[in-house]
Amino acid sequence: MKDWHPDLGRSSSPRYMAIADVIEMDLRSGHLVAGDRLPPQRELAKRLNVDFTTVARGYVEAQKRGLVDSHVGRGTFVAGGADRERQGFAAGAAADPRRASVVDFSMNMPPEPDDPELIARMREGMAAVAANLIPLLRYQGFGGSGIDKEAAAAWLGRRGLKPSQERIFVTPGAHPALLAIFGLLAKPGETVLSEIITYPGMRSIAAQLRLNLAGLAMDEDGVLPGAFAEACERLKPRALYLNPTLQNPMTLTVPARRREEIAAVARKYHVPIVEDDAYGFIPQQGPAPFAAMAPDLTWHIGGLAKCIGAGLRLAYVVAPDSKAVWPFVSAMRANNVMASPLTLALVTRWIEDGTADAILRFIRDETVARQQMVAAILPAGGFRADPISFNIWLPLSNGWTRSTFGSHMRSAGIGVVASDAFTVEGTAPEAVRVCLGGPIGREKLQGALEFMAHALEGPPEMAASFF
């Protein structure tokens, strides 16, 4: 329906909400019907004499309410009819707007699936799980049932890991697992090591457990083995935390040779390695995990947040040996009792029927496309990224500080995080992490990147006039 011209005066809501309100009104009146194509966002912005962002937010709000479906390259369509049936909607069903959540674009999230066939497949898995609903409302044994551990073993096998089932545990996310592991390995006041620029969650966990977190010097390949050995001699650390593949935030992947050197130091000084393999499944090929080359030293955490979806809150943990099993079980039970049986059943189903692989393929393909967009818009050599990472690491120049740049980008709805959040010790560099994933579509991401590129061309004083 190319001639749709909504009257926003029919709603007393803010203009972006009014767009969604009028779509809903016109659906009820029959002025819009299932399958109608809504005007492109820029075209509607001109018709309504509003800015592009207002229309974009209005379409997002309408999608949250289940009123429209957006497809990259095709446009935005009124939901219903055959499209809704293909996507697994029950007759008359609509998304509950109360479930709409505020999106935090500062979180490092994978791109969200928008392919109707993939979404339909995901919903079919949910329907299959619902057929066995009542047993899934009961308490379950900790760490996953036999069928869940079989699925976990199959999934971990793609990373070259072949642990026995008694060493595999399904936990309610990587964070609880890290908290339990470090609670076992170190006492308050003792030292644990990490990269000097590291995942903020590790800093929070160390603070919660009252551990001394010391950062190790890095180069382009990750932690320097010499710095690790020196810290072992001087600090007598209880463990080493690493995020070695597509490291958050710097996007680096530790190559195989460096991993072997780090493992050799860890073995010499009897320091356990805690391997946060959150992004390990994203590359189709990559170095073997530490848990494959030094299984007796390594706690391996294969989180599903980045390769399937953060809302699942599940991670597969591999303990280094049978001796470590029972203390870990006790610690996890005290904090979490068990992972959600409903979520666990869904993930197991998706792994068994290939849906998890399809989601992973989508994430890979979409991430590559977004990184190509970044490379085409931002100056070459001005940022650090991997062709398959969800973010870029952006050093700042031209007088920009991480504070002023972050404020400027947030004014345009771009999710950036200042380097302070990642810096373990010393002065934080003038740099930010910029996230590319989550629910943001390619069109909006392109506009955000163009806004960013314009800002980076000159000092903050020049960019300020374009707020």
Secondary structure as UniProt FT lines:
FT   TURN            2..3
FT   HELIX           8..10
FT   HELIX           15..29
FT   TURN            34..35
FT   HELIX           41..48
FT   HELIX           52..64
FT   TURN            65..66
FT   STRAND          68..71
FT   TURN            72..74
FT   STRAND          75..78
FT   HELIX           81..86
FT   TURN            87..88
FT   TURN            91..92
FT   HELIX           97..99
FT   TURN            105..106
FT   HELIX           116..130
FT   TURN            131..133
FT   HELIX           134..137
FT   HELIX           146..157
FT   TURN            158..160
FT   HELIX           165..167
FT   STRAND          168..171
FT   HELIX           174..185
FT   TURN            188..189
FT   STRAND          191..195
FT   HELIX           200..208
FT   TURN            209..210
FT   STRAND          212..216
FT   STRAND          218..219
FT   TURN            220..221
FT   STRAND          222..223
FT   HELIX           225..235
FT   STRAND          240..242
FT   TURN            248..250
FT   HELIX           256..269
FT   STRAND          273..276
FT   TURN            278..281
FT   HELIX           290..293
FT   TURN            295..297
FT   STRAND          298..303
FT   TURN            305..308
FT   HELIX           310..312
FT   STRAND          315..318
FT   HELIX           322..324
FT   HELIX           325..336
FT   HELIX           341..353
FT   HELIX           355..377
FT   TURN            380..381
FT   TURN            387..388
FT   STRAND          391..395
FT   TURN            398..399
FT   HELIX           402..410
FT   TURN            411..413
FT   STRAND          416..418
FT   HELIX           419..421
FT   STRAND          431..435
FT   HELIX           442..456
FT   HELIX           460..464
FT   TURN            465..466
//
